[in-house]
């Protein structure tokens, strides 16, 4: 085996096994090498030299991914992938106990999609496919949004997490054995990465069928874990081409946790969790970014933040920065842009904590949950009364949109309609006792004041056992299709 073959094999193979981390390129490499030897034997000296050069080029082209075209990674920098030009309220699907329910926000009509989704129904928030025709939930199960039978994409295979494609009805699932499979409602599942590869998360580009996968092989030995290959890979699941865009430095035990993509599909954002410690990660980690087109050193985006959705105001990323779970203390909003990613604080009220920002279309307004920084008398931030505020992306004109009714409610913004007139809000009663979550619709004037508060359009029980913590807030597992 040549040195080139050995280096290619070591790059693409799993560091702990003799199983390929991707379809094994060695058979193609060996066939190209045999063809090269045949040409050398049949040619003269000049022809042999040319054949040798051509043979090496063949080997490299077969083994390594071709350089991506510029268009492969989406629109020009800072420009989001095209969204639907239509405007409407759409539909929301949410978990209520063990059932999956849907409400049409335009007509306020609701129905049950799945009566009993089992104990795994709240393991991940439900989500619509790109066209709104399907809803995924639980263990990568899928049900038509119009109603119908439930399909389990991977059968009885246990799933760690899953993600929809932004361009078609394809689901990528990270299995409990740390492989990645791709399937869909009308697509038979197929393996993309084998069990044991070490996948911890997957996310599709908003522009193409490119899939980002985080890798952290789980092994018992601390020494093996430090030596194992850890990083972020980008995979074109149609062609099978794979590239490592970030590699954790050797000897460091850091687990990459995917946060998502930039709207133009040019950057991948993630956090590095020391030792894959859930406890350390829950108190906040730095947010990093790497280009999706090539391997590069990561850029620090936010010094430290809790796990939360990426809130994009056009090409500006707004996040709630600060450490420690279950408290508003020290939480403030920052804004940053690619490619320099220099974070700037846009809130300057030390007595207030700002969490879970969400941006309206066009970046006119940011909505956020706001409460006093002092946590005195409250065990958790989600049991503390909180108001819903609006402010401009630059930090100007902060004002209360919906109050907490004398300390009775905790308000959380969930998102804006594409027309930016309506804001979906979760209202949770916190006094005298923790009550169910209610979904409301707030009509916002262009100048910022509240015109109308409608609802509740949906009500469901909420507890830490059945709902995820987003930026330290208790949020009903839901998905929103905005046409």
N, C-alpha and C positions, 0 to 999 in steps of 0.2 A: 504494500500500500504506500502510495506516494505521500510526501509531506502535505501537499495540497489536499489530498483526499482525507488525510487524518485530521487536519484542521477543520475542514468542512463538517466531518462527522462529529467532532467534539463540540462544534458550535451548535449543531442542530439536535443533538441528543440530550435526553434527560440526564442531569449530572449524577443521579443516584442509581440509574438502571441502564440496562442495555436495550431499553425500549425507546424508539424514536419519539421525540417530542412533537414531531410533525411527520407526515408521510416520508419514509426514509428515502433520501436522495441517492444513496449509494448504488443501487442497481443501475440508475441512469448514468452515474459517474463512471462506473466500471465499463458499461457498454461504450461510452464515449472514448474511454481510454483504449479499449480494444480496437475501435475503429481508427484511432490515432496510430497505434502500432502497425496496423495493416497498411496504412498510407505510407508510413516510414519505410516499411519493407519493400513496397512496390515503387518507390520514387527514387530519384537521384538525390544528390546532395542538396542542390538548390531547392528541389521540390520537397525534400525531407524537411528542410528548415521551415518552409512555408507551411507544410502540413503540421509541423510541431506547433507553430504559433496558432494555427487554426484550431488544432485539437485542444490546446489549453483554453482557447476562447470558448470552445464548445463546452468543455467541462465547467468553466466558471459560469457560463450563461445558463446551463442546465441546473446547476446546484444553487446559485444565488438568485434572489428575486431581482427582476428587472427594475431599474430606477423608475419611480412613479412619474407619470405625467403631471404637469401642473394642474390640469383640470380635474385630476383624480381626487384632489383634496378640497374641492368645492370652489366657491366664488372668490373674487378678490379679497385680500385680507380686510377684516373688519366688517365684511358684508355677510349677513345671515343668509342661510339657504332659503330659497323661496318658500313662503308660506301661502296657505289658501287665501285668496282675496275676499272670500265671503266673511260676513260678520253675523254672529248669532250667539245665543246663550248656550246652546248645546245641551249635553246630558252629563250627569254625574253618576258614577257607580261607586257604591260604598259598602263596607262590611258592617252588618248589624248582627251581633252574636255570631252564629254560625251560618247565617244566610248572606247572600249577595243580592243587593237591591240596586235599582236604577231609578233615577228621577229625571224627567224631561224638564229643564229649567224654564223653557218657554211656555209650556202648558201646565206645569206643576203636577203632572200626572206621574205616579210612581208604580212600580211593579217589582215582583220578586223574580230574579233571574235564576238563582240557585237556592233552594230551601235549606239544604244541609251540605255545606262545603267541607265538613270535617274540621279537625283541630288545626290543620295547616292553612286554613283560609286566611288567617291574619298574619301569616309568616312574612308576607310581603304585600304592600298596597296593590290593589287591582289596577289594571291599566288597559286602556283601549288600544287597538291596533291603529296604524296611521290613518286609515280611512273610516274608523269608527264602527266597522262591521263586526269586530270580535272583541271580547274582553278576556284577558288572562288574569288568573288569580291563583293563590295557594301554591301547590306543587306543580307549577307550569301547566295547569289545566286551562282549557279555553271553552268559552260558551259564546254562541252568537248573541250580539247585542239586541237582536230582534226576538230572542228567546229560542230555546231549543235544547238538544242534548249536550251534555258536557263531554268534551274530549280531553283525555290526558295525553299531552304531546309525547312524553317519554314513558308512557305506561306506568309501571310500578317503580321505576327508577326514582330514587329520592333526589330532590333538587335543592341546592344551596341557595341559588338566586337565578333570576332570569331577566331578560330585557327584550323589548320589541325593537324591530327595525323601524327606522323613521321613513322608509320608502316603500316597503311592501309587507305582506303578512307573514313575516318570518320571525321566529322567536329563538334567541340564543340562551341556552340554559347551562349554568355551572352545576355539575352533578355533585353529590355528596362525596364521591371519590375523586373530586378535583379534576375532572375532565370537562370538556365543553362539547355539547351537542347542539345542532341546529335543526329545527323543524318548524311546522306550522299547521294550521287547521287543515290545509289540503296538501301538505308537504310531509313526506315520510322523514322521520328523524335520521340524521347521519352524524357520526362523530367528526368533530373538527380537531379536537385535542384529546388524546387518550386518557383514561383514568390514571391517576398518579402523577400527572404532569405538574400539578400544583396550582391550578387556576383558582383564584379567589373571587374574581368579579369579571363581568363582561358588559360592554356598552357599545352600541352602534353609533357610528358617525351620523350627524344629522343630515349629511349630504349624500352619502354613498352607502354601499354594502360593506364598508370597512368596519371591522370589529376590533375594539381595544380590549385586551385581556390582561389582567394583573396576575402575577405569578409569585407564589410563596410556597415551596414544597414543605409539607408538614412531616417532619421526621423526629424520632425520639431523641436522638443525640444532639446536644447543643453544638458540638463541634461540626457535625454534618450540616446542621441548619445554617451555620455561619458560612460554610463552603458552598452550599447549594446555590443554584442559579436563581436569582430573584430579580424581578423587574416588570416592565410594561412592554407588551408585544402588540403590534398592529397586524391584523390578518385580513386579507381579502378572501372572504369565505367562498366566493365564486371560483377564483382561480387557484386558491390554495397557497398563495404567496404570503410569507410571514417575515416580519422584521422586528427586531428588538430595538425600541426607540429609547428605552432607559434601562440601565443595569445598575442594581444596587451595588455600591463599591464592595469589593471583596472583604470578607471578615466582619461585615456589619450585619446584624440580625434585625433587619427592617422589613416590615410587610407592607407592600404598596396596596393602598385601598383606593379604587377608582372613585372619582367624584363626578366625572362627565367630560363632555367635549365643549369647546367654544362653538358659538352659533355658526361660524364659517367653516367648521370642521378642520381647522389648522392646528389646534392645540388640544392636548389631553391634560386634564387636571386631576390631581390625586393627592393623597396624604400618605405619609410613611409612619406606620405604627410600630414602635419598638417591641420586638418579640411577639407581634400580633397579640398584644395585651388589650383585651376589651376594656379593662379598668383604666389604663393610661389613655387610650383613645377616647373614652367617654368624657374626659376632662379637657379635651382639646388637643389638636395637632396642627402643625403648619400645613398650609395649602400650597402645593407646588404645581408647576406646569412645564411640559416639554412639547416641542414641535412634533406633529404627527408624521411629517415627511421624512425626518432623518433623526439619527441618534445624536443626542446633545445632552449637556448638563442641564439639570432642572433649574428653573427660575422660581424664587420665592414669591408667591402671590399675596398671601396673608400670613403674618407672623404666627398666629395661633387662632384657631376657631373650632367650634363644635361641629359635628357632622350636620350638614344642612344642604338643601337644594341650591344649585347655582342660580342666582338671580341676575339675569342679564337685562340691562337697559340699552338696547341696541348692541353696540360693541363694548359697553362698559359693564364690568362685573361688580355688583354690589353685594357685600357679605357682612354678616354680623361677626365682628372680631372679639376675642376675649376667651379666657379660660374658665374652668370650673363648671361642672354641670349643676343643674337645679338652682341657678341663681342668676339674677339680672345684674349683679354687681360687676362693673367694669365692661359690660357689653356695649359696643358702639358700632356704627356702620362705617365701612370703608369702601372706597371706589378705586378701581384700577383697570388698566387697558393693556392689551398686547401691543407690541412685543416686549416692552420694558417692564410691565407689571409693577409699577411703583404705586403701592397702596397709599391712599390719602384718606384721612378721617373726614367724614362729612357730617358727623354729629358731634356737638361740643357741649353737651349738658351732663356733667359728671354725676348729677343726682338722679339721672334717668338711665335705665338700661334699655337697649334697642335690640330686638331679636326677630328672626324670620322675615327678612325683607322680601318683597315681591314687586316687580316692576310692571307698569302698564306698557302696552304696545306703543312704540315710538318713544319710550323713555320719558313721558311727561311727568309721571308721579311714581313715588315709591311708597308702598304701604308697609307698615311694620308694627309688631307688638311692642308696646312701651309700658314700663312700670318703674316705680322707684328702685334705685340700685340697692337700697337696704333690704335685706331678706329677713329682717327681724320679725319674728312671729310666724314665719312660713317655712315649712320643711322643704318644699320644692317650688321652683319657679312656676310650674303649671297650676299649682294650687293658690297662687297669688293673684289678686285682682289685677287686671291689666287692660289698658285702653288700646284702641287702634288709631294710629297717627298716619298722616300723609306728609311728605316733604318732597322737594325737587331733587333730582339726581345730584345736583351740586351741593345740597344741604340747606338750601334756602326755603323759606316759607313753611317751617314745620308747624303743624296744628293738629288738634284732636279731630278725628272724623267720627268715631263712635266711642262714647264714654263707657265706663264700667258699671254704670247705674249704682253709684254709691258703694262700690266695692263688692257688688254681687256677682259680676261676670269677669271672665277672662276671654279677650277677643284675639283671634288669630287670623290674619289674611291668608287665603289659600291661592288666590290668583285672579287675574283680570280676564275679561272677554277680549277678543281680538280688536273690537272697536274701542276698548278702554273706557267704556261708560259704566260698566257693571263690575263690581268686585265681589267675589265669593268669599264669605266670612264664616269662620267657625266661632260659635259662642258657647262657652262652657260655664255652667253655673258653678261657682266656688263657695258661695255662702247662701244659706247656713251649712249646707252639705254639698259635696261634689255631685253634680247632676249630670244628665245626659248631654251629649254634644248636639247642637243645633246648627244647621247650615242656613245662612241668610244671604240675601242678595242686596248689595248696597249700590244705589245709583248715584254716581259722583258727577258733579258739575265740572266743566273744563277748568274753572277757576279754583276748584278744590273743595267747596262745601258739599255736605251730604244733601241730596235732593229727596231721597226716598230709601227706606229700609223695608225690604219685603221678606216675608217668611215667618216662621221657619219653613223651608221647602223640604227638609228632611230632618229626622231626629233618630239618634242611635246611642246605645250605651257606650261608654268610654272608660277604659281603665288601663293602667300600665301593663297589664297582662295581655291585652288584646290590641294595643296600639303602639306604633313606633314613636320614639322620641326624636323629634327633628329640632335641632338647635336648642335642646333642652325642653321643648314644648311637646305636650301630649296632643297628637293630631290624629283624627279619625282616618283609618286606612281608606283612601278614596282615589278615584281616577276621573279625569275630566276630559271629555271630547269637545273641543271647541272648533266648530266648522269654519 
